[in-house]
Amino acid sequence: MRIVVHGQQAFGKAVLDALVDRGEEVIAVYVAPDREGRPPDPLKQAALARDLAVFQPTSFDGEDVNTEFAALQPDLCVMAYVTLFVPESFLNVPTHGSIQYHPSLLPKHRGPSSINWSIIQGDTRAGLTIFWPDKGLDTGPILLQQEVEIGADDTLGSVYFDKLFPLGIQALVESVDLVRSGEAAKIAQNDAQASYESWCRAENVEIDWHKPVDEVYNLIRGANPQPGAWTLHDGSKLQIYDARKLVGAASSGAPGEVTRVTEKGFAAAATGGEILALRVRPQGGEKMSAAAFYAAAGLTPGARLG
Protein backbone atom coordinates (compact mmCIF):
# COMPACT_ATOMS: atom_id res chain seq x y z
CA MET A 1 0.00 0.00 0.00
CA ARG A 2 1.13 3.52 -0.79
CA ILE A 3 0.96 5.29 2.59
CA VAL A 4 1.07 8.98 3.44
CA VAL A 5 1.91 9.92 7.03
CA HIS A 6 0.18 13.09 8.27
CA GLY A 7 1.24 14.45 11.63
CA GLN A 8 3.81 16.41 13.57
CA GLN A 9 6.33 16.41 16.39
CA ALA A 10 7.82 13.38 18.16
CA PHE A 11 4.76 11.16 17.81
CA GLY A 12 4.49 11.78 14.07
CA LYS A 13 8.20 11.01 13.66
CA ALA A 14 7.92 7.82 15.70
CA VAL A 15 5.00 6.60 13.57
CA LEU A 16 6.91 7.37 10.35
CA ASP A 17 9.98 5.54 11.64
CA ALA A 18 7.94 2.51 12.69
CA LEU A 19 6.20 2.21 9.32
CA VAL A 20 9.35 2.68 7.24
CA ASP A 21 11.44 0.38 9.42
CA ARG A 22 8.96 -2.45 8.92
CA GLY A 23 9.10 -2.01 5.16
CA GLU A 24 5.90 -0.09 4.47
CA GLU A 25 5.79 1.98 1.27
CA VAL A 26 5.58 5.47 2.71
CA ILE A 27 5.50 7.86 -0.23
CA ALA A 28 5.09 11.29 1.39
CA VAL A 29 4.57 13.20 4.61
CA TYR A 30 2.17 16.03 5.50
CA VAL A 31 3.32 18.09 8.44
CA ALA A 32 2.32 21.31 10.20
CA PRO A 33 3.68 24.55 8.69
CA ASP A 34 7.00 25.85 9.97
CA ARG A 35 6.78 28.37 12.79
CA GLU A 36 9.07 31.38 12.83
CA GLY A 37 11.66 31.18 15.58
CA ARG A 38 10.92 27.52 16.30
CA PRO A 39 13.14 24.55 15.38
CA PRO A 40 12.10 22.37 12.42
CA ASP A 41 9.43 19.79 13.16
CA PRO A 42 11.00 16.37 13.97
CA LEU A 43 8.63 14.65 11.54
CA LYS A 44 9.70 16.98 8.74
CA GLN A 45 13.37 16.40 9.50
CA ALA A 46 12.89 12.62 9.53
CA ALA A 47 11.02 12.70 6.23
CA LEU A 48 13.68 14.81 4.52
CA ALA A 49 16.39 12.51 5.86
CA ARG A 50 14.58 9.62 4.15
CA ASP A 51 14.19 11.59 0.90
CA LEU A 52 10.41 11.67 1.21
CA ALA A 53 8.25 14.41 -0.29
CA VAL A 54 7.07 16.86 2.38
CA PHE A 55 3.91 18.96 2.14
CA GLN A 56 3.00 21.74 4.60
CA PRO A 57 -0.31 23.37 3.63
CA THR A 58 -1.58 26.08 5.93
CA SER A 59 -5.15 24.96 5.17
CA PHE A 60 -6.79 21.87 3.74
CA ASP A 61 -9.70 23.74 2.22
CA GLY A 62 -9.91 24.09 -1.55
CA GLU A 63 -9.38 21.91 -4.59
CA ASP A 64 -5.68 22.67 -5.03
CA VAL A 65 -4.62 20.76 -1.92
CA ASN A 66 -6.86 17.81 -2.88
CA THR A 67 -5.46 17.73 -6.42
CA GLU A 68 -1.91 17.77 -5.07
CA PHE A 69 -2.76 14.93 -2.69
CA ALA A 70 -4.49 12.85 -5.36
CA ALA A 71 -1.44 13.14 -7.63
CA LEU A 72 0.46 11.02 -5.09
CA GLN A 73 -1.98 8.14 -5.74
CA PRO A 74 -2.16 7.25 -2.03
CA ASP A 75 -3.84 4.11 -0.77
CA LEU A 76 -4.02 5.15 2.90
CA CYS A 77 -3.40 8.28 4.97
CA VAL A 78 -2.16 7.60 8.51
CA MET A 79 -2.86 10.60 10.74
CA ALA A 80 -0.63 10.89 13.80
CA TYR A 81 -1.17 14.02 15.90
CA VAL A 82 -2.99 16.37 13.54
CA THR A 83 -4.26 19.72 14.88
CA LEU A 84 -5.44 21.45 11.68
CA PHE A 85 -9.00 20.62 10.63
CA VAL A 86 -9.02 18.31 7.60
CA PRO A 87 -12.25 18.13 5.53
CA GLU A 88 -13.77 14.93 4.22
CA SER A 89 -12.85 15.79 0.64
CA PHE A 90 -9.18 15.39 1.59
CA LEU A 91 -9.69 12.41 3.91
CA ASN A 92 -11.42 10.42 1.19
CA VAL A 93 -8.75 10.87 -1.49
CA PRO A 94 -6.77 7.67 -0.67
CA THR A 95 -8.12 4.37 -1.96
CA HIS A 96 -8.78 3.14 1.58
CA GLY A 97 -9.41 6.56 3.12
CA SER A 98 -7.71 7.90 6.26
CA ILE A 99 -7.21 6.60 9.78
CA GLN A 100 -6.40 8.73 12.81
CA TYR A 101 -4.99 8.34 16.31
CA HIS A 102 -6.79 9.95 19.25
CA PRO A 103 -5.63 9.59 22.89
CA SER A 104 -8.96 8.79 24.52
CA LEU A 105 -11.59 6.08 24.50
CA LEU A 106 -13.96 7.71 22.04
CA PRO A 107 -16.65 8.91 22.15
CA LYS A 108 -15.54 10.14 25.58
CA HIS A 109 -13.13 13.09 25.70
CA ARG A 110 -13.35 14.26 22.13
CA GLY A 111 -11.22 17.33 21.62
CA PRO A 112 -7.58 18.46 21.64
CA SER A 113 -6.68 18.03 25.35
CA SER A 114 -8.30 14.70 26.06
CA ILE A 115 -5.64 13.33 28.45
CA ASN A 116 -5.55 16.52 30.52
CA TRP A 117 -9.31 16.47 31.06
CA SER A 118 -9.44 12.75 31.72
CA ILE A 119 -7.06 13.11 34.67
CA ILE A 120 -8.58 16.40 35.88
CA GLN A 121 -12.04 14.80 35.96
CA GLY A 122 -10.76 11.89 38.02
CA ASP A 123 -10.92 9.06 35.47
CA THR A 124 -9.09 5.91 36.49
CA ARG A 125 -8.91 4.52 32.94
CA ALA A 126 -7.65 6.14 29.77
CA GLY A 127 -6.88 4.78 26.34
CA LEU A 128 -6.55 5.41 22.67
CA THR A 129 -8.74 5.10 19.62
CA ILE A 130 -7.80 4.58 16.00
CA PHE A 131 -10.76 5.81 13.99
CA TRP A 132 -11.89 6.80 10.52
CA PRO A 133 -12.14 10.64 10.67
CA ASP A 134 -15.13 12.30 9.04
CA LYS A 135 -16.58 15.82 8.88
CA GLY A 136 -16.99 16.04 12.66
CA LEU A 137 -14.40 16.48 15.39
CA ASP A 138 -13.29 13.03 16.56
CA THR A 139 -16.65 11.61 15.50
CA GLY A 140 -15.83 8.97 12.86
CA PRO A 141 -16.26 5.17 13.10
CA ILE A 142 -13.89 3.29 15.41
CA LEU A 143 -11.31 0.89 13.98
CA LEU A 144 -9.76 -0.25 17.28
CA GLN A 145 -9.29 0.84 20.89
CA GLN A 146 -6.84 0.02 23.67
CA GLU A 147 -7.19 0.87 27.35
CA VAL A 148 -4.67 1.79 30.06
CA GLU A 149 -4.87 2.52 33.77
CA ILE A 150 -4.48 6.02 35.18
CA GLY A 151 -2.56 5.41 38.39
CA ALA A 152 -3.18 7.42 41.54
CA ASP A 153 -0.06 9.53 40.94
CA ASP A 154 -0.02 9.51 37.12
CA THR A 155 0.31 12.85 35.34
CA LEU A 156 -0.42 14.03 31.82
CA GLY A 157 3.24 13.35 31.07
CA SER A 158 3.36 9.81 32.41
CA VAL A 159 0.06 8.73 30.85
CA TYR A 160 1.05 10.08 27.45
CA PHE A 161 4.77 9.39 27.19
CA ASP A 162 4.94 6.14 29.17
CA LYS A 163 1.66 4.60 28.05
CA LEU A 164 -0.29 6.12 25.16
CA PHE A 165 2.70 7.19 23.05
CA PRO A 166 4.25 3.72 22.59
CA LEU A 167 0.87 2.02 22.54
CA GLY A 168 -0.35 4.46 19.89
CA ILE A 169 2.52 3.61 17.55
CA GLN A 170 1.76 -0.09 17.88
CA ALA A 171 -1.96 0.51 17.36
CA LEU A 172 -1.41 2.48 14.14
CA VAL A 173 0.90 -0.21 12.78
CA GLU A 174 -1.69 -2.87 13.65
CA SER A 175 -4.39 -0.76 12.00
CA VAL A 176 -2.41 -0.53 8.77
CA ASP A 177 -2.27 -4.33 8.71
CA LEU A 178 -6.02 -4.55 9.31
CA VAL A 179 -6.75 -2.11 6.49
CA ARG A 180 -4.48 -4.03 4.13
CA SER A 181 -6.16 -7.34 4.97
CA GLY A 182 -9.66 -5.91 4.59
CA GLU A 183 -10.44 -6.69 8.25
CA ALA A 184 -10.49 -3.12 9.62
CA ALA A 185 -13.64 -2.48 11.65
CA LYS A 186 -15.87 0.57 11.27
CA ILE A 187 -17.90 0.76 14.47
CA ALA A 188 -20.17 3.78 14.81
CA GLN A 189 -19.59 5.91 17.90
CA ASN A 190 -22.46 6.18 20.38
CA ASP A 191 -23.13 9.91 20.52
CA ALA A 192 -25.24 9.46 23.65
CA GLN A 193 -22.01 8.62 25.52
CA ALA A 194 -19.96 11.40 23.96
CA SER A 195 -18.18 14.23 25.75
CA TYR A 196 -16.14 17.09 24.37
CA GLU A 197 -13.64 19.44 25.98
CA SER A 198 -11.67 22.19 24.27
CA TRP A 199 -8.02 23.07 24.88
CA CYS A 200 -6.81 22.88 28.47
CA ARG A 201 -5.25 26.31 28.92
CA ALA A 202 -3.75 28.30 31.78
CA GLU A 203 -7.09 29.95 32.58
CA ASN A 204 -8.57 26.49 33.18
CA VAL A 205 -6.01 25.32 35.74
CA GLU A 206 -5.91 27.93 38.49
CA ILE A 207 -5.93 26.06 41.79
CA ASP A 208 -8.91 26.64 44.06
CA TRP A 209 -7.66 25.54 47.47
CA HIS A 210 -11.23 25.50 48.81
CA LYS A 211 -12.01 22.45 46.67
CA PRO A 212 -11.59 18.88 47.95
CA VAL A 213 -7.98 17.77 48.05
CA ASP A 214 -8.65 15.01 45.50
CA GLU A 215 -9.90 17.55 42.96
CA VAL A 216 -6.92 19.82 43.57
CA TYR A 217 -4.51 16.92 43.12
CA ASN A 218 -6.25 15.78 39.94
CA LEU A 219 -5.96 19.30 38.53
CA ILE A 220 -2.23 19.47 39.27
CA ARG A 221 -1.62 16.00 37.77
CA GLY A 222 -3.72 16.69 34.70
CA ALA A 223 -1.85 19.92 33.93
CA ASN A 224 1.66 18.50 34.44
CA PRO A 225 3.67 19.35 32.35
CA GLN A 226 1.28 21.48 30.25
CA PRO A 227 -0.15 24.01 30.87
CA GLY A 228 0.94 23.81 34.52
CA ALA A 229 -1.54 24.27 37.37
CA TRP A 230 -0.97 27.53 39.19
CA THR A 231 -1.74 29.59 42.24
CA LEU A 232 -0.68 33.00 43.51
CA HIS A 233 2.07 33.77 46.00
CA ASP A 234 2.55 37.41 46.99
CA GLY A 235 0.57 38.44 43.92
CA SER A 236 2.74 36.50 41.44
CA LYS A 237 1.89 33.29 39.60
CA LEU A 238 3.42 30.11 41.00
CA GLN A 239 3.02 26.96 38.92
CA ILE A 240 3.02 23.60 40.68
CA TYR A 241 4.17 20.56 38.72
CA ASP A 242 5.30 17.49 40.64
CA ALA A 243 3.28 17.06 43.82
CA ARG A 244 1.80 14.47 46.15
CA LYS A 245 -1.47 14.24 48.00
CA LEU A 246 -0.72 13.70 51.67
CA VAL A 247 -2.64 10.78 53.07
CA GLY A 248 -3.73 10.75 56.70
CA ALA A 249 -5.36 13.20 59.04
CA ALA A 250 -7.09 16.18 57.44
CA SER A 251 -5.16 19.43 57.47
CA SER A 252 -5.92 21.96 60.18
CA GLY A 253 -4.83 24.82 57.92
CA ALA A 254 -7.16 27.17 56.07
CA PRO A 255 -7.50 26.60 52.31
CA GLY A 256 -4.27 27.66 50.61
CA GLU A 257 -2.35 27.98 53.86
CA VAL A 258 1.21 26.63 53.89
CA THR A 259 1.16 24.11 56.73
CA ARG A 260 4.74 22.89 56.72
CA VAL A 261 8.05 22.90 54.88
CA THR A 262 10.23 19.82 54.55
CA GLU A 263 13.43 18.86 52.78
CA LYS A 264 11.24 17.73 49.86
CA GLY A 265 9.03 20.78 49.49
CA PHE A 266 6.14 22.60 51.10
CA ALA A 267 2.60 21.50 51.94
CA ALA A 268 -0.53 23.60 51.44
CA ALA A 269 -4.02 22.92 52.74
CA ALA A 270 -7.03 22.08 50.62
CA THR A 271 -10.43 20.94 51.83
CA GLY A 272 -9.95 17.59 53.55
CA GLY A 273 -6.20 17.27 53.14
CA GLU A 274 -2.91 18.72 51.98
CA ILE A 275 -0.87 18.91 48.79
CA LEU A 276 2.90 18.53 49.05
CA ALA A 277 4.48 20.57 46.24
CA LEU A 278 7.74 19.04 44.99
CA ARG A 279 8.57 20.99 41.84
CA VAL A 280 7.40 24.49 40.95
CA ARG A 281 8.05 27.43 38.66
CA PRO A 282 7.79 31.01 39.90
CA GLN A 283 6.55 33.66 37.48
CA GLY A 284 9.33 34.62 35.09
CA GLY A 285 11.62 31.88 36.38
CA GLU A 286 12.62 28.30 35.64
CA LYS A 287 11.34 25.07 37.13
CA MET A 288 12.97 24.28 40.45
CA SER A 289 12.51 22.09 43.46
CA ALA A 290 9.85 23.35 45.84
CA ALA A 291 12.44 23.26 48.62
CA ALA A 292 14.70 25.63 46.65
CA PHE A 293 11.73 27.91 46.01
CA TYR A 294 10.61 28.23 49.61
CA ALA A 295 14.18 28.88 50.71
CA ALA A 296 14.63 31.63 48.10
CA ALA A 297 11.17 33.15 48.55
CA GLY A 298 11.14 33.02 52.33
CA LEU A 299 8.00 30.87 52.31
CA THR A 300 7.14 29.75 55.83
CA PRO A 301 4.23 27.95 57.52
CA GLY A 302 1.27 30.28 57.79
CA ALA A 303 1.81 31.89 54.37
CA ARG A 304 -1.21 31.88 52.09
CA LEU A 305 -1.45 30.80 48.47
CA GLY A 306 -4.17 31.85 46.10
N, C-alpha and C positions, 0 to 999 in steps of 0.2 A: 504493500500500500504506500502511496505517496502521501507523506504526512507533513503538515505544517504545524509548527509549535508557536503558540500565541501566548505571550506572558511577559514577565519582567522579574527582575531582581534574583535573589539566590534560589528561590523555589523554581522559577522558570528555567534557570540555568541547570539546576539539578535534574529536572524533567528532560531537558534536551540531552544532557549527558547520558542519562539512563537509556533513552531511546536509541541514540546513536551507538552507544557501547554494546547494545544487544543486537545491532545489525539492522535496525529499522531504516527505511528509506526516508529520511527527513530531507525535504527539498528546500525549505525556506523557514524563516522566523519572522514573526510580527512582534514588535516590542514597543513599549511606550516611548513617546518622543523624548529626545535629549532635553535636559533641563540646565539652563545656564548656571554656571558655577558649581554644578554637581558632577561627580565622576561618572564615566560611562556606565551604562547598565551592565551588570554581569552577564545577563543573557545575550545582549548584543555582542559583547566581547567574545563570548564563547562561540557564538555563531560565526563571527568574522574569522576567528581562529580556525574554524572548520571549513572555511570557504563557502559558507552558506549565504544565500541572498537574504538581506535584511530589509524589512519594510517598517516604516515608522509613521503611519498616518496620524494626523492630529484629530481626525474624525472618521467615522466609518459610515457616514451618511453620503449618499450620492452614488451615481453609477460608475464613476471613474475608479473608485476603490474596489468595487465589485468586479469590474472588467479586468483590473490588474490582478486580482486574486484568481479569477477564473483562468487567466492565461497560464497559471502555474499547473493547471490540471490536477488539483489536489483530490485525494480520496477521503482524507479525514483531517479535521482541524482539532488539535489538542490544546485546550485553553487552560493555562496554569498561571493563576494570579493575574486576572485581567480586571482593570478598574474603569476603563472607558466603556460606555455603553455600545454594544454591537448589535445592530438590527438583524432581523431574521433574513433579510435578503443576502447578507454576507454569510451568516451562519449556514445557510442552505446551499452555498456554492459547492462544497466538496461532495463527491459521490455519496459518501456515507454521513454527511452532515458534520456537526461539531459536538464535541463532548467537553465538559467543564468541571473543574475541581471547585468544591466549596467546603470550607471547614466548619460545617455543622451538620446535624442530622435533619435535613430538610423534610418537611416544610418549616420546622422550627428554626428560628434565628436566621431568617433571610436578611440580607443586608451586608454592608462592608466591614462591620466590626463584630462578627458573630461570636468569636471566642471571648472577647472582652465581656460582652453582655451575658454570655452563658455563665461565666464565673461570677460576675457581679450579681446576677439574679439567684445565685446559690445552687445551680445545677450540679449534680454529682456525676453526670455522664456527659460526654461530648462525643464528637465523631466527625466524619467527613462523608460527603456525598459526591459521587460522579454522576452528572446529569446531562441531559440534552437541552441546552439553553434554547429559549424561545423569545417571544417579544416581551415577556415580563421580566421582573428582576428576581432571579433565582427561582423561577416558577416551573421550569420544564420537567419532563418525565425523568424519573430516577433510573439510572443504569445499575449502580451498586452503592452500598453504604457500609461503613465500618465504624465501630464504636470503641471509645476508650473511656477510662475512668478519669474523673477530675479528683485528685487527691485533696485531702484537707488543707494542705499547704501549697498546692499547685498554683502557679501564676500563669498569666497570659504567655509569658516566655517559655515556661516549662511545658505547658500543654501543646503549644505550637511547635517549638523546635525539637523537643524530645519525643513527641508522640505524633502529632498530625503532619508534620513535615515529612519524616521518612515514610510514614504510612501512606501519605498522599502520593508520593512518587510510585510506590508499589501498586497503589490502586489504579493510577492512570496507565501504568504498563499493563496491568491485568485487563483493564478496560479496552485497550487497543487490541489485545488478543481476542476478547469477546466480540468486538466489532468485526474483526477479520474473519472469525469463524461463523458469523451470522447468529451468535447466541446472546448478543447484548440485549438486556431487558429494557423496556420502556414502560415504567410503572408510573401512572399518574399520581401527582402529589394530592394529598387530601387538604384542600384549602381550609376546611373547618378546623384543622389543627395548626394552621400557619401562624407564625409571628414574624414581625419585621422590626428591626431597629436600625437607625441610621448610624453615621459615624460616631464613635465614642471619642469625644473631644474634651479638652481641658475643662470647659464649662460644665461638663457632665460628671466630673469626678472630684468636686470639692467635698472634703470630708465633713460630715455633720456628726459631731461627737455626741449629740443627744440620741442618735439612733442606736439600736442594739449592737453590741460588740460584734456579733456575727456578721451583720450587714456592713459594718465599717471594715471588717477584715476582708470580706468578699470584694468590696470596692477597691481596696488597696491591691489585692491580688489580681483582680481583673484589669487593673490599669498599669501593671508592672510587666514590661518596661515602658509601654506607651498607652496613654499620654502621661501617666504619672499622677497618681492621686495626690491631692495637695490640701494644705491647711495654711493658716496664717500664724506667723510668729512675729510679734512687734511690728505688725502692719505689713510685713513682707511675706511673699509666698514661700512656703517650704514644702517641697515634694517628698513624699515617703514612698520608698520602693520596697526593699526587703523588710519584712516585719513578721512578727509572730503574735498570735492571740494567746494571751496568758490564761491558762486553765487553772481553776481553783476558786477561791473566795472572790466574790464580787468586789470591785474597787470601791473604796470609800471616798474617792475624789469626785469632784464635780465634773460634768462632761467637758473634755478638753484640757483638764488639769494634768500637769506633769506630776506623777505620783512618786517616781523614783528614777534615779540614774544608776546604771551599772557599767561594768567594763564592756558590756556588749552594746549598750545603747540607752535609750530612755523610754519609759512607759508613760502612756497618757490614758486617761479614763474615758470610757464610753459607757453607755447604759448597760449595766450587767457585767462589766468586765474591763479589761485593759488591753491595749495594743502596745507591744514592745517594738519600737522602731529600731531597725538595724542598719539601714542604709538610706541616706536622704540626699537631697540637693537643695541648697538655699538659693533664693532668687539671684540670678546673675552669676552663680558659681558652678562648680563641678560636683558630681556625685562623690560622696564621702561617707565614711562610717558615721553612724549616729553618735557614737562616743566622741569622735573628733569634732562633730558639730557642736555638741553641748559644751565641750570644753572651750571651743573658740567663741561661742555665742554667749557663754555665761548662763546657760540654761540650768535651772535648779528646780527641785521639787517645789510645787506651788505655782509655777509659771502656768499661764493659760495659752492654749492653742485655739485658733479659730476666731 
